[in-house]
Amino acid sequence: MNETRWIYIDGKFLPKEEAKISVYDHGFLYGDGVFEGIRAYEGNVFCLDEHIDRLFLSARAIALEPPISKKEFSDIIVETLKRNGLKSGYIRPIVTRGKGDLGLDPRKCPKPSVLVIADTLAIYPEEFYKNGLEIAIVATRRNLPTALPPQVKSLNYLNNILARIEVNRMNVGEGVMLNSEGFIAEATADNIFIVRKNVIETPATYHGALPGITRNCVIELARKDGKEVLETALTPYDLYTADECFLTGTAAEVVPVTKIEDRIIGSGKPGLITCRLRELFKSITSTRGRKY
Ligand code: PMP
């Protein structure tokens, strides 16, 4: 099982042990860079174009110009999977500001670095999907869009990590982050949805959510299935009183939530609409994207 992993760094594939970046890289010194989390299912890179588009938008937002094109990035991702003999797995593309000096000025970093890691994925235990997760609202607020826009998937995840530390202390499955005004933004590494009177609702991204690829797919699948979906403003009250609740994310896919802070959601079992959306989502994972 101790297979060598091949990591792509700036034009070369190196064994995991030799794949290193400079301590002067601003990705390391300042979290100055962007990344993606992508999944491959049975020889299909799920929603590859959508992930690459988001990566390039994140880069644009921080005035970082990837040194390769979208097409080249896509090809490198597929090549990394092939070199690692992975038909299913998790892919982590990264663009860092590159090597500079100890000051934070990006102008001192002449060349961004590109990395692609591909590995197996530890999937969530089946029990989470059968029984649903317990979640809680954390004290850490989501970054202000006027400070560090949550739409940018940057290498600086401290906001989410501080929230995750609270989640661990509370010993629950995931944490819900509110924005500075007290509206629900998202979970620490997933988007959140509720169902009320057969209407599916999720916070609009301007409330401080990453525009999740899984979120977008679920919205599209639900609408095609004839359901009403609202991207709206949600408060803790809406969560506490929802008929159903679920989280979406690349690793989690669609995972039901059945308890929040001592309150049972709906019947306490994964909801009907949640299960339907999970099924619909699973039906597209090995077809939508780029085959290899
Ligand atoms: N929100 C945050 C903060 C995330 O890091 C992620 C990705 N894990 C998501 C939401 C879900 O996005 P996606 O469906 O694209 O994985």
Residues whose N, C-alpha, C, O or C-beta is under 5 A from the ligand:
A	BS01	PMP	G37 E186 A187 T188 A189 D190 N191 L210 P211 G212 I213 T214 R215 T248 G249 T250
